[in-house]
Amino acid sequence: MHSPQMLRDLFAVMLQVCAMSNPNQLWINHQESLSEDILHQVRSLGELDLKSIGLPQPNQDFNTVDDVLRERTYNVSELRKSLEENEDKRLPDQREIFQKITESVFQETGGTFF
């Protein structure tokens, strides 16, 4: 996923287009989500850490690790069954957005959906 980059892009658009009352606080509240991929990128360039280039280390706790493990170890057949069982229960708008998001994921085109 390109989520941190996409979030930074959204943040940049918001800075340019929206009249945010407190962009600094928005950054402070979401800086970990906005920058979590930077640590990986810097390390891959030469085993450097963020501290060595003057940036603060992220505060990652074990809950974050547990969340990642949970997201990567889901039961695919159980999810597929749930999708099939609930397909008829979706409203037309829900069906349409589900189809768009699913196509975006499988075609790796990305996008923003509301």
N, C-alpha and C positions, 0 to 999 in steps of 0.2 A: 504494500500500500504506500501511497505517496502522501499520506495524511498530514504529516508535519509541514511539508512543502505547500500542500494545498491550503492548510490553515494560515501559513505565512502569506500566501498570495491573497487570501481573503482579507487578512489583517491589513495588507498594503492597500487593497481596494477600499476598505473601510476608512483608512486614513485619508485617502484621496477624495472620496466621494461623500462620505457621511460626516456629519458634524457631531462627532463623538464628544461627550462632555468630559471624559477622562480616559484618553487612550493609554496613558501610563499605567493606570490601574488595571485596564483590560490586559495589557502585556504582563503585568506582575501576576495577575490571577491565572493566566494561561501560558506562562513562559515555558513550563515543562512540556506541555503538549506541542507548543510551537517550535521547540528546539530539540526534541528528543533524538532526532536523526543526525543532528550535527555532531554529537559525540562519536557516533559510529563512523561518520565521514572523516572526521579528524583522525581517529585511530587508524583507519585504513590507509591514510596518507603517510603514516610513519610512526605508528604506535605512540602518538602524542595524546595527552589528555587535555580537556578544556582548561584546566588550571594552568598548564604550561603556556597557554596562549592568552592568559589573562581573563578567562571567562569563569564564572562560578560553576561548580559541579552540580548536576541535578540531584535533587533529593529523592532518590528512588528507594522505596521501601519494599518489603517482601510482598505486600498486597499487590503491587504492580506486577511482580514476577508471577504471583498466583493468577492474576487476571490474564496475563499472556498465556500461561499454560492452559487455563480453562478455555480460552478462545481457540487454542490450537488442538485441543483434544476432544472436540465435540463428536457426538455420534451421528454420522452422516445419514445412516439409514433411518434413525429416529427423526431427524429433521425432515428428510424427504417424506416420511409417512405423515408427519404433521402438516407439511405443505399440501399434500394430496387431500388430506381429510378436511382442511379448511379452505380449499380453493373455491368451493361453491358459496362459502360464507362471505367472501369479499364483495364489497360494493364495486360498481364499474370503475370509479376513480382509483380505488385501491388496486384493482386488477391492472389498470393501465400503468400506474407508477411502478408496481411490482415488475411488470414486463420490461419497462424502460431501465430500471435499475439492474435487473438480471442481465439484460442484453449488454449494458455498460460494463458490468463485471466480467462477463465472458469474452467480450470483445476488447477488454482492457482500454476502453476509451475514457473512463472516468467521467466526472461531471458533478454538478451540484443539483440537488433535488429538494424541492419544497413541497 
